[in-house]
Amino acid sequence: MSESKRKIFTSAEKAKVALSAVKGIKTINEIAQEYRVHPTQVSQWKNTLKKSYTVIGLLINTDLTHYHYFKHRLIYETRHL
């Protein structure tokens, strides 16, 4: 039996998968199938991304408008990978 090696995802790939989950257009299972990753992993990356948004907002001590700006900018940048 041949062993298959696990795919190692880059940070950009993880962010792209997580953003798909955050958008909520597709279900976690649909995203997992699309990117060939386990649904639990998609959920973990999604939660990590959400925590990162919160930390970024706290670190720069900004209001909600800037928070949404950074969120949309991150979404825009990962679309063009």
N, C-alpha and C positions, 0 to 999 in steps of 0.2 A: 504494500500500500504506500503510495507516495504522500509525503507530507507537504502541505501547502503552507507557505510563509504568510504570516499576518501582514496586512497592509499597514504601513505607518503613515498616519495622516499628519500633514503640516498644520501649523496654527491657522493658516489662511483657509485650508480645507475644513477644519473644525468650525471656524467662524461661519463659513458659508452654509454648512449643514445646520448649525445652531440658529442662524438667521432665518433659514427656511422654516424652522420650527417656531420661532418667535412670531413670524408673520401670521401664522395660523391658517394659511391658505390650504395646506395639505395636512393630513393627519400624521402623527409620529410614525405610524407604520408605513405610510406611503413614502415618506421621506427616507426612512430606513431602507426600503426596497430600492429607491432611486439611487442612493449613494452606497448601497451594499454594506450596510453597517447595522448592528443590532439596535432595535428600538430603545433599549435601556441606555445605550451609548448616546443616542440622539438626545434623550432627555437629560442626561448628565451634562452634555455640552451646552444645551439650552440653559440649564440652571446656572452653569458657570458664566455664560454670557450675560445673563440677567444680573448676577452678582457683580460682574465687572462694570456694568452700566451704573450700578448704585455706587460702587467705589469711585469711579471716575467723577460722578456728580459730587460726591463728598470731598474728593481731593481738590477739585478746582473751585469748590465752594460757590457754586453757581445756581441759578434758578432753573425751573423746569423747562423753560424755553431752550436754554443751552443744552440741557440733557437730551431733548428731542432732536436738536441739531446734530449732536454727536451720534445719536442712534441712527438717524437717516443718512448721515455721512458714511458711517460704517457699512450700512446696507448698500449704499451706492458704490463704495469702493470694492466691496466683495463681489458685486455683480460683474465687475470688469476684470476679474482674475483670469 
